[in-house]
């Protein structure tokens, strides 16, 4: 469906207003709504106004933790800016956080911040360069530099904390690129991605929301029960089931105990990652980030997943471990002044490298796409905010004779983390620090956590079908963030049959992010080739 047809038909959730079908009467209505500070849904959402920021939301306004989330959308057509501006008031701006300001309230304890509704001037939020000079730079490099320049600054905090940058520049993967920049205090990454997808519709069915893959429920307890039921002896079945359950619980407590102990040791700077070429000095969170991404095949990852009886998470983590091992081996070889050719073949890695990632875990179920779409269409409520915990995920760094070992090791690590309550305990610990010691202490705790580890890692599930952003078909979807103390953030984002591998780096520490991104992608290809051979 082309843009004109999309504008004429509109989304069923509400007729979309564009420059092609907006008459003067509608213009007057919208201006009146703006002057009143919103539209007819404001009355239903009065209780959403002047709400205090959550502790996590306030944390993201600390100078050492001013985190922003970036979502890069590659489109198959040029992006019509008028169409985007006409549709935002009926979708994204229906959410109170996108038309509110965080303001300090001296009446609240400690001068805490609260959300206050305000007018939204789309001319200041939707930004597109008028003239793009590509005479001395490639389109891909132009987009990369544009994103790099965005990471040098924060969103303007005198207005709602988001902006949308539209680059109608033809790149290798797309005809145009849209870049959403959102301050992390508005919501966590999963919630924001769900909200973004709720503003889209399937290309094949313009009335249908995107659908996300669901995890299969592997009930091991039922399998055990079925096995011993076929054995035929009630007593043997009962005793063995009891033993397995007790062992499961004991193992859960043991894993949780050690994980929480390591978390506390890291927070107190007693446990630190090894000094490696990709770990820089403390205080780098204010440095700009170079964000690059590469599109790989999701079908290749599914092939590996099915052949090795793992998950997409296992494959993504395994390929990342393999790519990091290859990259670090090269960097250590250069430090040792080895010949370039020998550096690729020789094992230059030190023994027993401790390299851990901060892994973001949602404690509260994220708002579904349907719930957010209903909120924008019917003024219903949807859960929102920052409700997450951190898990310390160890990465296995080393050269392996069998590349499949990287995936096996990743699966072992993730399975071990699944059988632990670390996320819930760390969430509680952070909450207690907020409550009894205040925002400054919590900010210092987070800074120590990030400075004691090497990187952050996330894997975000995307839609199964091709979608359109206000009628503009998407070619890919990529995401990342900046503002945290890690010099490296790796974000994996799926979209239909593609997977974007995005890395955000501090160039003072990692001067060649394209090489690192290529190493991860090439490692995935190598693992796939070995699986095919077997």
BELGIFEN-V517126 format. One record per residue. RES is the residue in three letters. PSI is psi in radians with two decimals (none if undefined). OMEGA is omega as a letter, one per 20 degrees, with the letter a starting at -180 (NA if undefined). Layout:
RES&PSI&OMEGA / RES&PSI&OMEGA
//
This chain:
UNK&2.30&a / UNK&3.01&a / UNK&-0.73&a / UNK&-0.77&r / UNK&-0.69&r / UNK&-0.73&a / UNK&-0.67&a / UNK&-0.70&a / UNK&-0.78&a / UNK&2.93&r / UNK&2.52&a / UNK&-0.39&a / UNK&-0.44&r / UNK&2.42&r / UNK&2.18&a / UNK&2.36&a / UNK&2.15&a / UNK&3.05&a / UNK&-0.27&a / UNK&-0.46&a / UNK&0.25&a / UNK&2.02&r / UNK&3.11&a / UNK&-0.60&r / UNK&-0.72&r / UNK&-0.66&r / UNK&-0.79&a / UNK&-0.66&r / UNK&-0.76&a / UNK&-0.73&r / UNK&-0.68&r / UNK&-0.70&r / UNK&-0.72&r / UNK&-0.74&a / UNK&-0.53&r / UNK&0.00&r / UNK&0.31&r / UNK&-2.84&r / UNK&-2.78&a / UNK&-0.12&r / UNK&-0.11&a / UNK&-0.70&a / UNK&-0.64&a / UNK&-0.29&a / UNK&0.46&r / UNK&-0.64&a / UNK&-0.24&r / UNK&-0.27&a / UNK&2.66&r / UNK&0.49&r / UNK&2.47&r / UNK&2.60&r / UNK&2.54&r / UNK&2.80&r / UNK&-0.73&r / UNK&-0.68&r / UNK&-0.70&r / UNK&-0.60&r / UNK&-0.68&a / UNK&-0.03&r / UNK&0.06&r / UNK&2.52&a / UNK&-0.56&a / UNK&0.14&a / UNK&0.79&a / UNK&1.37&a / UNK&2.41&r / UNK&2.57&r / UNK&2.37&r / UNK&2.31&r / UNK&2.06&a / UNK&2.14&a / UNK&1.96&r / UNK&2.27&a / UNK&2.63&a / UNK&-0.15&r / UNK&2.89&r / UNK&2.55&a / UNK&2.13&r / UNK&1.90&a / UNK&-0.65&r / UNK&-0.68&r / UNK&-0.74&r / UNK&-0.83&a / UNK&-0.60&a / UNK&-0.50&a / UNK&-0.41&a / UNK&-0.73&r / UNK&-0.40&a / UNK&-0.01&a / UNK&-1.50&a / UNK&-0.72&a / UNK&-0.07&r / UNK&-0.38&r / UNK&2.20&a / UNK&-0.50&a / UNK&-0.40&a / UNK&0.04&r / UNK&0.60&r / UNK&2.74&r / UNK&2.47&r / UNK&2.11&a / UNK&2.40&r / UNK&2.31&a / UNK&1.89&a / UNK&-0.30&r / UNK&-0.46&r / UNK&2.77&a / UNK&2.19&r / UNK&0.30&a / UNK&0.73&a / UNK&2.87&a / UNK&2.66&r / UNK&2.77&r / UNK&2.25&r / UNK&2.20&a / UNK&2.54&a / UNK&2.98&r / UNK&2.62&r / UNK&2.06&r / UNK&1.78&a / UNK&-0.41&r / UNK&-0.46&a / UNK&-0.21&a / UNK&-0.51&r / UNK&1.97&a / UNK&2.33&r / UNK&2.20&r / UNK&2.34&a / UNK&-0.72&a / UNK&2.31&r / UNK&2.05&a / UNK&1.90&r / UNK&0.35&a / UNK&-0.53&a / UNK&0.23&a / UNK&2.55&r / UNK&2.69&r / UNK&-0.70&r / UNK&-0.72&r / UNK&-0.62&r / UNK&-0.84&r / UNK&-0.74&r / UNK&-0.78&r / UNK&-0.60&r / UNK&-0.81&r / UNK&-0.70&r / UNK&-0.72&r / UNK&-0.57&r / UNK&-0.63&a / UNK&-0.10&r / UNK&-0.16&a / UNK&2.95&r / UNK&2.87&r / UNK&2.69&r / UNK&2.02&a / UNK&0.15&r / UNK&0.00&r / UNK&3.00&a / UNK&2.50&a / UNK&1.05&r / UNK&2.75&r / UNK&2.79&a / UNK&2.12&a / UNK&2.19&a / UNK&2.10&r / UNK&1.78&r / UNK&1.18&a / UNK&2.24&a / UNK&2.05&r / UNK&-3.05&a / UNK&-0.63&a / UNK&-0.22&a / UNK&2.85&r / UNK&-0.41&r / UNK&2.80&a / UNK&2.27&r / UNK&2.39&a / UNK&1.92&r / UNK&2.23&r / UNK&2.13&a / UNK&2.34&r / UNK&2.41&a / UNK&-0.35&r / UNK&-0.35&r / UNK&-0.66&a / UNK&2.94&r / UNK&2.92&a / UNK&-0.71&a / UNK&-0.74&r / UNK&-0.75&a / UNK&-0.68&r / UNK&-0.68&r / UNK&-0.71&r / UNK&-0.73&r / UNK&-0.78&a / UNK&-0.51&r / UNK&-0.30&r / UNK&0.00&a / UNK&2.94&r / UNK&2.76&r / UNK&2.44&r / UNK&-0.67&a / UNK&-0.40&r / UNK&1.62&a / UNK&-0.17&r / UNK&-0.18&a / UNK&2.40&r / UNK&2.76&r / UNK&2.67&r / UNK&2.53&a / UNK&2.60&r / UNK&2.57&r / UNK&2.57&a / UNK&2.47&r / UNK&2.50&a / UNK&1.83&r / UNK&1.80&a / UNK&1.65&a / UNK&-0.55&a / UNK&-0.68&r / UNK&-0.64&r / UNK&-0.75&r / UNK&-0.77&a / UNK&-0.75&a / UNK&-0.69&a / UNK&-0.80&a / UNK&-0.35&r / UNK&-0.68&r / UNK&-0.31&r / UNK&-0.58&r / UNK&-0.12&a / UNK&1.97&a / UNK&-0.78&a / UNK&-0.82&r / UNK&-0.74&r / UNK&-0.80&a / UNK&-0.81&a / UNK&-0.79&a / UNK&-0.70&r / UNK&-0.71&r / UNK&-0.76&r / UNK&-0.77&a / UNK&-0.69&r / UNK&-0.74&r / UNK&-0.76&r / UNK&-0.70&r / UNK&-0.78&a / UNK&-0.78&r / UNK&-0.73&r / UNK&-0.67&r / UNK&-0.82&a / UNK&-0.68&a / UNK&-0.81&r / UNK&-0.74&a / UNK&-0.75&r / UNK&-0.86&a / UNK&-0.67&a / UNK&-0.77&r / UNK&-0.66&r / UNK&-0.76&r / UNK&-0.64&r / UNK&-0.81&a / UNK&-0.69&r / UNK&-0.65&r / UNK&-0.73&r / UNK&-0.51&r / UNK&0.15&r / UNK&0.40&r / UNK&-0.43&r / UNK&2.07&a / UNK&2.66&r / UNK&2.75&r / UNK&2.58&r / UNK&1.98&a / UNK&2.96&r / UNK&-0.25&a / UNK&0.15&r / UNK&2.02&a / UNK&-3.07&r / UNK&2.80&r / UNK&2.75&r / UNK&0.37&a / UNK&0.06&a / UNK&-0.39&r / UNK&-0.07&r / UNK&2.53&r / UNK&2.78&a / UNK&2.42&r / UNK&2.05&a / UNK&2.09&r / UNK&2.66&r / UNK&2.71&a / UNK&2.44&a / UNK&2.17&r / UNK&3.08&a / UNK&2.16&r / UNK&-0.52&r / UNK&-0.63&r / UNK&-0.71&r / UNK&-0.66&r / UNK&-0.64&r / UNK&-0.81&r / UNK&-0.75&a / UNK&-0.84&a / UNK&-0.67&a / UNK&-0.58&a / UNK&0.06&r / UNK&0.92&a / UNK&-2.78&r / UNK&2.93&r / UNK&-0.64&r / UNK&-0.78&r / UNK&-0.77&a / UNK&-0.76&a / UNK&-0.77&r / UNK&-0.70&r / UNK&-0.77&r / UNK&-0.64&r / UNK&-0.73&r / UNK&-0.74&r / UNK&-0.77&r / UNK&-0.71&r / UNK&-0.69&r / UNK&-0.76&r / UNK&-0.76&a / UNK&-0.80&a / UNK&-0.63&r / UNK&-0.69&r / UNK&-0.75&a / UNK&-0.71&r / UNK&-0.61&r / UNK&-0.68&r / UNK&-0.71&r / UNK&-0.61&r / UNK&0.03&r / UNK&0.69&r / UNK&2.80&r / UNK&2.50&a / UNK&-0.77&r / UNK&-0.71&r / UNK&-0.52&a / UNK&-0.64&a / UNK&-0.50&a / UNK&-0.64&a / UNK&2.57&r / UNK&1.85&a / UNK&0.04&a / UNK&2.38&r / UNK&2.80&r / UNK&2.59&r / UNK&1.02&r / UNK&2.18&r / UNK&1.97&a / UNK&2.02&a / UNK&2.69&r / UNK&2.53&r / UNK&2.13&r / UNK&2.22&a / UNK&2.22&a / UNK&2.20&r / UNK&2.11&r / UNK&-0.75&r / UNK&2.43&r / UNK&2.33&a / UNK&2.69&r / UNK&2.35&a / UNK&2.82&r / UNK&-0.72&a / UNK&-0.72&a / UNK&-0.70&r / UNK&-0.64&r / UNK&-0.72&r / UNK&-0.64&r / UNK&-0.73&a / UNK&-0.50&a / UNK&-0.76&a / UNK&0.12&a / UNK&0.53&r / UNK&3.07&a / UNK&2.65&r / UNK&2.49&r / UNK&2.50&a / UNK&2.83&r / UNK&-2.97&r / UNK&1.85&r / UNK&1.50&a / UNK&2.84&r / UNK&3.02&a / UNK&2.47&r / UNK&2.39&r / UNK&1.99&a / UNK&1.95&r / UNK&2.38&r / UNK&2.37&r / UNK&1.99&a / UNK&2.19&r / UNK&2.82&r / UNK&2.29&a / UNK&2.45&r / UNK&-0.63&r / UNK&1.94&a / UNK&-0.40&r / UNK&-0.33&r / UNK&-0.52&r / UNK&-0.71&r / UNK&-0.70&r / UNK&-0.75&r / UNK&-0.68&r / UNK&-0.76&r / UNK&-0.75&r / UNK&-0.75&a / UNK&-0.80&a / UNK&-0.72&r / UNK&-0.68&r / UNK&-0.72&r / UNK&-0.57&r / UNK&-0.53&a / UNK&0.91&a / UNK&2.63&r / UNK&0.44&a / UNK&-0.79&a / UNK&-0.75&a / UNK&-0.65&r / UNK&-0.73&r / UNK&-0.64&r / UNK&-0.74&r / UNK&-0.71&a / UNK&-0.80&r / UNK&-0.69&r / UNK&-0.68&r / UNK&-0.67&r / UNK&-0.76&r / UNK&-0.82&a / UNK&-0.76&a / UNK&-0.38&a / UNK&-0.21&r / UNK&3.05&a / UNK&-0.59&a / UNK&-0.73&r / UNK&-0.70&r / UNK&-0.70&r / UNK&-0.73&r / UNK&-0.66&r / UNK&-0.82&r / UNK&-0.71&a / UNK&-0.69&r / UNK&-0.67&r / UNK&-0.82&a / UNK&-0.64&a / UNK&-0.36&r / UNK&-0.23&r / UNK&3.06&a / UNK&-0.62&a / UNK&3.03&r / UNK&2.55&a / UNK&2.41&r / UNK&2.66&r / UNK&1.97&a / UNK&2.28&a / UNK&2.31&r / UNK&-3.10&a / UNK&2.68&r / UNK&-0.45&a / UNK&2.81&r / UNK&2.33&a / UNK&2.88&r / UNK&2.41&r / UNK&1.75&a / UNK&0.78&r / UNK&-0.06&r / UNK&1.90&a / UNK&2.34&a / UNK&2.42&r / UNK&-0.59&r / UNK&2.95&r / UNK&2.27&r / UNK&2.70&a / UNK&2.72&r / UNK&-2.98&a / UNK&2.91&r / UNK&2.77&r / UNK&-0.23&r / UNK&2.96&a / UNK&-0.19&r / UNK&2.43&r / UNK&-0.17&a / UNK&2.23&r / UNK&2.18&r / UNK&2.19&a / UNK&2.18&r / UNK&2.24&a / UNK&2.18&r / UNK&2.70&r / UNK&1.96&a / UNK&-1.95&a / UNK&0.39&a / UNK&2.78&r / UNK&2.18&r / UNK&2.30&r / UNK&1.92&a / UNK&2.32&r / UNK&2.35&r / UNK&2.16&a / UNK&2.70&r / UNK&1.99&a / UNK&-0.30&r / UNK&-0.44&a / UNK&-0.74&a / UNK&1.60&a / UNK&-0.18&a / UNK&1.18&a / UNK&-0.52&r / UNK&-0.66&r / UNK&-0.75&r / UNK&-0.76&r / UNK&-0.74&r / UNK&-0.67&a / UNK&-0.68&r / UNK&-0.78&a / UNK&-0.75&r / UNK&-0.60&r / UNK&-0.69&r / UNK&-0.75&r / UNK&-0.73&r / UNK&-0.76&r / UNK&-0.73&r / UNK&-0.76&a / UNK&-0.69&r / UNK&-0.71&r / UNK&-0.73&r / UNK&-0.67&r / UNK&-0.60&a / UNK&none&NA
//
